[in-house]
Amino acid sequence: MKIRFFVVMVLIIFMVPACTQEGPVVPVPVELTRDHACSVCGMIIVDFPGAKAQIHYRNGKVDYFCSTMDMFVFYNQPDRPVNIAEIFVNDMGKEDWNHPHNHWIDAQKAYYVYGGDVMVSMGEALVPFSSSKDAGTYIEQHGGRVVTFAEVTMKMLRPDAHD
C-alpha cells in the first residue's frame, strides 16, 4: 500500500506542473526609450529618425537596432544567432518618420523600399511597410524599389551599394 501511495504521489508531483504549463511565449515588441541602444553601433535608438527594428530570441533576450539597415547587417552575418523567435520593424505607412514608436510588424512579412532618396542615421534606408500599396506610394515620392526580407543582401547594405 505504501509503495502504491508513493508512486501515485510521484506521478501527481510531475503531472501537475506539466498540466499548468502554457505553450511557448510569443514575443511582443518593446516600446523603445532612451535606455535602448543599437546592438550594432551603440547609438541611442530614439534619437534618430526612421524605422527601427527588434530581434527577439527564444531565451528572452532582445537586440535593438536604430535602423533596419543595422538590423539587416546584424542578421546577415554568418554567425548570427540561430534561436531567433521574432523580428519586428516599424510599419512606416503608419508612422511618423521622425518619431516612430508604435505600429510594429513582422519583419519577415514586410515590404521594404530600397534605393530611395531618404537617408537614416547610418546611411541609406530600407523602409518597411505592411502593405505593398503603401510601399508603392512611398516609391512615387522618394524613388527606390520593393524588396522582400529574403532578398536583402550584404551587398545592398554597403554604403556605396546602388544596384
Residue frames as a rotation matrix with the C-alpha (Angstrom) as fourth column:
MET 1
0.563 0.826 0.000 0.00
0.826 -0.563 0.000 0.00
0.000 0.000 -1.000 0.00
LYS 2
0.445 -0.472 -0.761 2.80
0.169 -0.790 0.589 2.41
-0.879 -0.391 -0.272 0.87
ILE 3
-0.640 -0.710 0.294 4.51
0.394 0.025 0.919 1.77
-0.659 0.704 0.263 -2.48
ARG 4
-0.164 0.674 0.720 1.30
0.968 -0.029 0.248 2.41
0.188 0.738 -0.648 -4.41
PHE 5
0.776 0.425 -0.466 0.74
0.552 -0.815 0.177 5.65
-0.304 -0.395 -0.867 -2.46
PHE 6
0.010 -0.881 -0.472 4.35
0.146 -0.466 0.873 6.70
-0.989 -0.077 0.124 -3.14
VAL 7
-0.681 -0.238 0.693 4.00
0.673 0.169 0.720 6.01
-0.288 0.956 0.045 -6.89
VAL 8
0.297 0.876 0.380 0.74
0.931 -0.354 0.087 7.97
0.211 0.328 -0.921 -7.08
MET 9
0.701 -0.072 -0.709 2.28
0.331 -0.848 0.414 10.92
-0.631 -0.525 -0.571 -5.24
VAL 10
-0.414 -0.907 -0.074 5.32
0.257 -0.194 0.947 10.96
-0.873 0.373 0.313 -7.54
LEU 11
-0.466 0.318 0.826 3.05
0.883 0.099 0.459 10.91
0.064 0.943 -0.327 -10.59
ILE 12
0.652 0.752 -0.099 0.98
0.758 -0.646 0.088 13.79
0.002 -0.132 -0.991 -9.22
ILE 13
0.327 -0.612 -0.720 4.09
0.247 -0.680 0.690 15.82
-0.912 -0.404 -0.072 -8.44
PHE 14
-0.711 -0.695 0.113 5.29
0.257 -0.107 0.960 15.51
-0.655 0.711 0.255 -12.04
MET 15
-0.393 0.627 0.673 1.90
0.910 0.162 0.381 15.77
0.130 0.762 -0.634 -13.76
VAL 16
0.496 0.647 -0.580 0.57
0.736 -0.667 -0.114 18.92
-0.460 -0.370 -0.807 -12.09
PRO 17
-0.105 -0.555 -0.825 3.35
-0.081 -0.822 0.563 21.22
-0.991 0.126 0.041 -13.40
ALA 18
-0.894 -0.231 0.383 3.00
0.323 0.258 0.910 19.69
-0.309 0.938 -0.156 -16.86
CYS 19
-0.096 0.953 0.288 -0.72
0.995 0.080 0.065 20.46
0.038 0.293 -0.955 -16.88
THR 20
0.582 0.349 -0.735 -0.21
0.512 -0.859 -0.003 24.08
-0.632 -0.374 -0.678 -15.87
GLN 21
-0.516 -0.826 -0.225 2.46
0.288 -0.415 0.863 24.91
-0.807 0.380 0.452 -18.44
GLU 22
0.639 0.658 -0.398 1.29
-0.135 -0.414 -0.900 27.08
-0.757 0.629 -0.176 -21.27
GLY 23
0.746 -0.336 0.574 2.66
0.665 0.355 -0.657 27.00
0.017 0.872 0.489 -24.81
PRO 24
-0.314 -0.947 0.064 5.71
0.948 -0.316 -0.024 28.95
0.043 0.054 0.998 -25.88
VAL 25
0.159 0.292 -0.943 5.68
0.445 -0.874 -0.196 32.64
-0.881 -0.389 -0.269 -25.03
VAL 26
0.366 0.031 0.930 5.05
0.909 -0.226 -0.350 34.76
0.200 0.974 -0.111 -28.11
PRO 27
-0.598 -0.668 -0.443 7.34
0.742 -0.671 0.011 37.81
-0.305 -0.322 0.896 -28.12
VAL 28
0.675 0.722 0.152 5.76
0.735 -0.640 -0.224 41.24
-0.064 0.263 -0.963 -28.24
PRO 29
0.094 -0.668 0.738 7.54
0.532 -0.593 -0.605 44.40
0.842 0.449 0.299 -29.40
VAL 30
-0.090 -0.255 -0.963 9.20
0.960 -0.279 -0.016 46.51
-0.265 -0.926 0.270 -26.74
GLU 31
0.908 0.333 0.256 8.36
0.380 -0.911 -0.161 50.22
0.179 0.243 -0.953 -26.55
LEU 32
0.045 -0.991 0.130 11.69
0.851 -0.030 -0.525 51.93
0.523 0.134 0.841 -27.18
THR 33
0.961 0.143 -0.236 13.07
0.257 -0.775 0.577 54.55
-0.101 -0.616 -0.781 -24.78
ARG 34
0.604 -0.788 0.121 16.35
-0.684 -0.590 -0.429 56.39
0.409 0.176 -0.895 -24.24
ASP 35
0.287 -0.482 0.828 17.54
-0.683 0.503 0.530 53.28
-0.672 -0.717 -0.185 -22.38
HIS 36
0.691 0.038 0.722 17.74
0.342 0.862 -0.373 51.31
-0.637 0.505 0.583 -25.63
ALA 37
0.031 -0.770 -0.637 20.99
-0.684 -0.481 0.548 51.44
-0.729 0.419 -0.542 -27.62
CYS 38
0.685 0.175 -0.707 21.58
-0.708 0.387 -0.591 49.93
0.170 0.905 0.389 -31.05
SER 39
0.762 -0.352 0.543 23.18
-0.004 0.836 0.548 46.48
-0.647 -0.420 0.636 -30.88
VAL 40
0.597 -0.563 0.572 25.34
0.784 0.261 -0.563 47.31
0.168 0.785 0.597 -33.92
CYS 41
0.021 -0.608 0.793 26.50
0.430 -0.711 -0.556 50.91
0.902 0.353 0.247 -33.49
GLY 42
-0.471 -0.227 -0.852 25.67
0.873 0.017 -0.487 51.67
0.125 -0.974 0.190 -29.85
MET 43
-0.874 0.168 0.456 23.69
-0.103 -0.981 0.164 54.85
0.475 0.096 0.875 -30.60
ILE 44
-0.690 0.724 0.004 20.59
-0.015 -0.009 -1.000 55.78
-0.724 -0.690 0.016 -28.56
ILE 45
-0.662 0.385 0.643 17.82
0.733 0.513 0.447 54.48
-0.158 0.767 -0.621 -30.82
VAL 46
0.330 0.941 -0.074 15.12
0.904 -0.337 -0.264 57.07
-0.274 0.021 -0.962 -30.19
ASP 47
0.024 -0.402 -0.915 17.48
0.125 -0.907 0.402 59.95
-0.992 -0.124 0.029 -31.05
PHE 48
-0.863 -0.442 -0.242 17.28
-0.206 -0.129 0.970 59.20
-0.460 0.888 0.020 -34.78
PRO 49
0.024 0.913 -0.406 14.52
-0.889 -0.166 -0.427 59.23
-0.457 0.372 0.808 -37.41
GLY 50
-0.263 -0.064 -0.963 13.35
-0.827 0.530 0.191 56.30
0.498 0.846 -0.192 -39.48
ALA 51
0.685 0.610 -0.398 12.27
-0.414 0.776 0.476 52.72
0.599 -0.162 0.784 -38.97
LYS 52
-0.192 -0.659 0.727 13.66
-0.977 0.196 -0.080 50.79
-0.090 -0.726 -0.682 -36.02
ALA 53
0.225 0.230 -0.947 13.98
-0.409 0.904 0.122 47.04
0.884 0.360 0.298 -35.51
GLN 54
0.047 -0.170 0.984 14.00
-0.965 0.248 0.089 44.46
-0.259 -0.954 -0.153 -32.72
ILE 55
-0.123 -0.088 -0.988 15.15
-0.407 0.913 -0.031 40.84
0.905 0.398 -0.148 -32.78
HIS 56
0.291 0.310 0.905 13.63
-0.953 0.180 0.245 38.69
-0.087 -0.934 0.348 -30.02
TYR 57
-0.554 -0.584 -0.594 15.19
-0.578 0.783 -0.231 35.35
0.600 0.215 -0.771 -29.07
ARG 58
0.235 0.673 -0.701 13.65
0.032 0.716 0.698 32.22
0.972 -0.186 0.147 -27.59
ASN 59
-0.270 -0.429 -0.862 15.66
0.850 0.313 -0.423 32.75
0.451 -0.847 0.280 -24.37
GLY 60
0.584 0.628 -0.514 14.02
0.791 -0.582 0.187 36.18
-0.182 -0.516 -0.837 -23.81
LYS 61
-0.373 -0.780 -0.502 17.00
0.505 -0.625 0.596 38.27
-0.779 -0.031 0.626 -24.94
VAL 62
0.771 0.581 0.261 16.29
0.558 -0.418 -0.717 41.18
-0.308 0.699 -0.646 -27.32
ASP 63
-0.540 -0.841 0.022 18.60
0.725 -0.452 0.520 43.05
-0.427 0.296 0.854 -29.70
TYR 64
0.577 0.704 -0.414 17.54
0.439 -0.695 -0.569 46.57
-0.688 0.146 -0.710 -30.70
PHE 65
-0.375 -0.684 0.626 18.51
0.900 -0.107 0.422 48.49
-0.222 0.722 0.655 -33.84
CYS 66
-0.331 0.170 -0.928 18.44
0.089 -0.974 -0.210 52.20
-0.939 -0.152 0.308 -34.72
SER 67
-0.110 0.329 -0.938 17.62
-0.940 -0.340 -0.009 51.33
-0.322 0.881 0.347 -38.34
THR 68
0.856 0.415 0.308 16.52
-0.269 0.867 -0.420 48.43
-0.441 0.277 0.854 -40.48
MET 69
0.585 -0.729 -0.355 19.90
-0.456 0.066 -0.887 48.67
0.671 0.681 -0.294 -42.23
ASP 70
-0.345 -0.739 0.578 21.71
-0.909 0.110 -0.401 47.89
0.233 -0.664 -0.710 -38.96
MET 71
0.257 0.506 0.824 19.31
-0.657 0.716 -0.235 45.03
-0.709 -0.481 0.516 -38.25
PHE 72
0.980 0.129 -0.150 19.97
-0.197 0.595 -0.779 43.53
-0.012 0.794 0.608 -41.68
VAL 73
0.151 -0.986 -0.077 23.75
-0.707 -0.053 -0.705 43.95
0.691 0.161 -0.705 -41.27
PHE 74
-0.358 -0.221 0.907 23.46
-0.890 0.374 -0.260 42.04
-0.282 -0.901 -0.330 -37.98
TYR 75
0.491 0.702 0.516 21.03
-0.507 0.712 -0.486 39.43
-0.708 -0.023 0.706 -39.35
ASN 76
0.938 -0.075 -0.339 23.07
-0.291 0.364 -0.885 38.69
0.190 0.928 0.320 -42.47
GLN 77
-0.017 -0.967 0.253 26.28
-1.000 0.011 -0.026 37.87
0.023 -0.253 -0.967 -40.59
PRO 78
-0.120 -0.073 -0.990 27.38
-0.395 0.919 -0.020 34.23
0.911 0.388 -0.139 -40.94
ASP 79
-0.788 -0.275 -0.550 27.48
0.343 0.546 -0.764 33.83
0.511 -0.791 -0.336 -37.15
ARG 80
-0.400 0.705 0.585 24.07
-0.713 -0.641 0.285 35.31
0.576 -0.303 0.759 -36.36
PRO 81
-0.697 0.193 0.691 22.16
-0.527 0.516 -0.676 33.64
-0.487 -0.835 -0.257 -33.52
VAL 82
-0.851 0.366 -0.376 20.00
-0.089 0.606 0.790 30.70
0.518 0.706 -0.484 -34.56
ASN 83
-0.620 0.620 -0.481 17.47
0.782 0.443 -0.438 30.97
-0.058 -0.648 -0.760 -31.73
ILE 84
-0.955 0.297 -0.005 15.53
-0.293 -0.942 0.162 33.91
0.043 0.157 0.987 -33.20
ALA 85
-0.545 0.835 0.073 11.87
0.603 0.451 -0.658 33.85
-0.582 -0.315 -0.750 -32.19
GLU 86
0.563 0.770 0.300 10.62
0.803 -0.423 -0.420 37.03
-0.196 0.477 -0.856 -33.90
ILE 87
-0.722 -0.692 -0.014 11.86
0.660 -0.695 0.286 40.14
-0.207 0.198 0.958 -35.71
PHE 88
0.434 0.882 -0.185 9.86
0.806 -0.472 -0.357 43.37
-0.402 0.006 -0.916 -35.63
VAL 89
-0.791 -0.545 0.279 10.18
0.611 -0.730 0.306 46.58
0.037 0.412 0.910 -37.67
ASN 90
-0.440 0.637 -0.634 8.13
-0.021 -0.713 -0.701 49.78
-0.898 -0.295 0.327 -37.71
ASP 91
-0.009 0.533 0.846 5.38
0.975 0.192 -0.110 49.97
-0.221 0.824 -0.522 -40.35
MET 92
-0.772 -0.429 -0.470 6.34
0.367 -0.903 0.222 53.30
-0.519 -0.001 0.855 -41.92
GLY 93
-0.606 0.682 0.409 2.97
0.365 -0.218 0.905 53.51
0.707 0.698 -0.117 -43.66
LYS 94
0.526 0.824 -0.212 1.52
0.518 -0.113 0.848 54.21
0.674 -0.556 -0.486 -40.21
GLU 95
0.279 -0.540 -0.794 4.43
0.911 -0.111 0.396 56.01
-0.302 -0.834 0.461 -38.53
ASP 96
0.972 -0.175 -0.155 5.88
-0.195 -0.974 -0.120 59.50
-0.130 0.146 -0.981 -38.30
TRP 97
0.630 -0.772 -0.089 9.31
0.319 0.361 -0.876 59.25
0.709 0.523 0.473 -39.97
ASN 98
-0.080 -0.725 0.684 10.93
-0.396 -0.606 -0.689 61.48
0.915 -0.326 -0.239 -37.35
HIS 99
-0.527 -0.061 0.847 9.45
-0.849 0.058 -0.525 59.75
-0.017 -0.996 -0.083 -34.30
PRO 100
0.071 0.576 -0.814 8.36
-0.436 0.752 0.494 56.16
0.897 0.320 0.305 -34.97
HIS 101
-0.677 -0.359 0.643 7.46
-0.726 0.178 -0.664 54.27
0.124 -0.916 -0.381 -31.82
ASN 102
-0.036 0.735 0.678 4.43
-0.537 0.557 -0.633 52.02
-0.843 -0.387 0.375 -32.32
HIS 103
0.732 0.511 -0.451 2.97
-0.623 0.232 -0.747 50.01
-0.277 0.827 0.488 -35.22
TRP 104
-0.412 -0.879 0.239 5.39
-0.721 0.475 0.504 47.08
-0.557 0.035 -0.830 -35.12
ILE 105
0.708 0.581 -0.401 5.06
-0.704 0.533 -0.470 44.42
-0.060 0.615 0.786 -37.83
ASP 106
0.632 -0.454 0.628 6.67
0.248 0.887 0.390 41.07
-0.734 -0.091 0.673 -38.60
ALA 107
0.052 -0.721 -0.690 9.91
-0.606 -0.573 0.553 41.97
-0.794 0.389 -0.467 -40.38
GLN 108
-0.769 -0.430 0.473 9.88
0.029 0.716 0.697 38.82
-0.639 0.550 -0.539 -42.49
LYS 109
-0.067 0.825 0.561 6.48
0.918 0.271 -0.290 39.73
-0.391 0.496 -0.775 -43.99
ALA 110
0.305 0.171 -0.937 7.20
0.103 -0.984 -0.146 43.42
-0.947 -0.052 -0.318 -44.63
TYR 111
0.654 -0.159 0.740 7.70
0.733 -0.109 -0.671 45.11
0.188 0.981 0.045 -48.00
TYR 112
0.176 -0.691 -0.701 10.95
0.530 -0.534 0.659 47.11
-0.830 -0.487 0.272 -47.98
VAL 113
0.981 0.011 0.191 11.72
0.166 -0.550 -0.819 50.08
0.096 0.835 -0.542 -50.22
TYR 114
0.263 -0.963 -0.053 15.39
0.622 0.127 0.773 50.09
-0.737 -0.237 0.633 -51.15
GLY 115
-0.458 -0.650 0.607 17.34
0.878 -0.221 0.425 52.74
-0.142 0.727 0.672 -53.05
GLY 116
0.600 0.716 0.357 15.15
0.743 -0.664 0.084 55.79
0.297 0.215 -0.930 -52.49
ASP 117
0.018 -0.588 0.809 16.30
0.212 -0.788 -0.578 59.29
0.977 0.181 0.110 -51.61
VAL 118
0.765 0.308 0.565 15.71
-0.460 -0.353 0.815 59.03
0.450 -0.883 -0.129 -47.83
MET 119
-0.247 -0.918 -0.309 18.66
-0.123 0.346 -0.930 58.52
0.961 -0.191 -0.198 -45.51
VAL 120
0.874 0.415 -0.253 18.85
0.175 0.217 0.960 57.22
0.453 -0.884 0.117 -41.93
SER 121
0.858 -0.500 0.118 21.41
-0.361 -0.424 0.830 57.60
-0.365 -0.755 -0.545 -39.16
MET 122
0.019 -0.910 0.414 23.94
-0.104 0.410 0.906 55.26
-0.994 -0.060 -0.087 -40.75
GLY 123
-0.902 -0.421 -0.098 23.23
-0.114 0.013 0.993 55.80
-0.417 0.907 -0.059 -44.45
GLU 124
-0.673 0.637 -0.377 20.63
-0.526 -0.053 0.849 54.71
0.521 0.769 0.370 -46.96
ALA 125
-0.353 0.647 0.676 17.27
-0.803 0.161 -0.573 53.47
-0.480 -0.746 0.463 -45.70
LEU 126
-0.860 0.391 -0.329 15.45
0.151 0.809 0.568 50.17
0.488 0.439 -0.754 -46.12
VAL 127
-0.708 0.623 0.332 11.93
-0.706 -0.609 -0.362 51.42
-0.023 -0.490 0.871 -45.40
PRO 128
-0.952 0.305 -0.021 9.44
0.306 0.952 -0.030 48.76
0.011 -0.035 -0.999 -44.21
PHE 129
-0.487 0.873 -0.016 5.70
-0.868 -0.482 0.118 48.70
0.095 0.071 0.993 -44.91
SER 130
-0.504 0.405 0.763 2.94
-0.178 0.816 -0.551 46.23
-0.845 -0.413 -0.339 -44.08
SER 131
0.536 0.753 0.382 1.26
0.290 0.260 -0.921 46.78
-0.793 0.604 -0.079 -47.46
SER 132
-0.340 -0.634 0.694 2.59
0.872 0.062 0.485 46.85
-0.351 0.771 0.532 -50.99
LYS 133
0.485 0.594 0.642 0.24
0.763 -0.646 0.021 49.78
0.427 0.479 -0.767 -51.67
ASP 134
0.936 -0.182 -0.300 1.96
0.066 -0.747 0.661 51.93
-0.345 -0.639 -0.688 -49.01
ALA 135
0.003 -0.984 0.177 5.35
0.450 0.159 0.878 50.90
-0.893 0.077 0.444 -50.38
GLY 136
-0.119 0.030 0.992 4.23
0.991 -0.057 0.121 51.96
0.060 0.998 -0.023 -53.87
THR 137
0.863 0.461 0.208 3.04
0.431 -0.885 0.175 55.35
0.265 -0.062 -0.962 -52.63
TYR 138
0.630 -0.711 -0.314 6.40
0.070 -0.350 0.934 55.86
-0.774 -0.610 -0.171 -50.92
ILE 139
-0.221 -0.728 0.649 8.26
0.758 0.291 0.584 54.96
-0.614 0.621 0.487 -54.14
GLU 140
0.394 0.443 0.805 6.24
0.857 -0.493 -0.147 57.55
0.332 0.748 -0.574 -56.08
GLN 141
0.995 0.048 0.088 7.51
0.008 -0.915 0.404 60.23
0.100 -0.401 -0.910 -53.68
HIS 142
0.566 -0.805 0.178 11.05
-0.581 -0.236 0.779 59.03
-0.586 -0.544 -0.601 -52.92
GLY 143
0.194 -0.494 -0.848 12.07
-0.862 0.327 -0.388 56.52
0.469 0.805 -0.363 -55.59
GLY 144
-0.531 -0.490 0.691 13.52
-0.747 0.656 -0.109 53.08
-0.400 -0.574 -0.715 -54.98
ARG 145
-0.217 0.442 -0.870 12.16
-0.578 0.660 0.479 49.60
0.786 0.608 0.112 -55.47
VAL 146
0.547 0.513 0.662 10.40
-0.837 0.336 0.431 46.98
-0.001 -0.790 0.614 -53.35
VAL 147
-0.412 -0.613 -0.674 12.35
-0.439 0.782 -0.443 44.03
0.799 0.113 -0.591 -51.95
THR 148
0.751 0.618 -0.231 11.38
-0.140 0.491 0.860 41.31
0.645 -0.614 0.456 -49.50
PHE 149
0.704 -0.466 0.537 13.19
-0.611 -0.010 0.792 40.33
-0.363 -0.885 -0.292 -46.33
ALA 150
0.579 -0.446 0.683 14.77
0.349 0.892 0.286 37.34
-0.737 0.073 0.672 -48.07
GLU 151
0.715 -0.258 0.649 16.02
0.641 -0.130 -0.757 39.49
0.280 0.957 0.073 -50.97
VAL 152
0.874 -0.431 0.227 18.14
-0.477 -0.849 0.227 41.82
0.094 -0.306 -0.947 -48.82
THR 153
0.665 -0.718 -0.205 21.83
0.607 0.680 -0.411 41.01
0.434 0.149 0.888 -49.32
MET 154
0.317 -0.664 -0.678 25.05
0.687 -0.332 0.646 42.19
-0.654 -0.670 0.351 -47.71
LYS 155
-0.579 -0.529 0.620 25.95
0.814 -0.405 0.415 43.89
0.031 0.745 0.666 -50.99
MET 156
0.169 0.749 0.641 22.84
0.566 -0.606 0.559 46.09
0.807 0.268 -0.526 -50.69
LEU 157
0.836 0.224 -0.502 23.86
0.548 -0.280 0.788 47.08
0.036 -0.934 -0.356 -47.16
ARG 158
-0.225 -0.970 -0.089 27.22
0.954 -0.238 0.180 48.58
-0.196 -0.044 0.980 -48.13
PRO 159
0.072 0.245 -0.967 27.30
0.271 -0.938 -0.218 52.41
-0.960 -0.246 -0.134 -48.06
ASP 160
-0.558 -0.376 -0.739 28.44
-0.545 -0.506 0.669 52.52
-0.626 0.776 0.078 -51.71
ALA 161
-0.790 0.285 0.543 25.86
0.480 0.839 0.258 50.00
-0.382 0.465 -0.799 -52.97
HIS 162
-0.173 0.779 -0.602 23.35
-0.569 -0.578 -0.585 51.23
-0.804 0.242 0.543 -55.54
ASP 163
-0.921 -0.175 0.347 22.23
0.135 0.691 0.710 48.32
-0.364 0.701 -0.613 -57.70
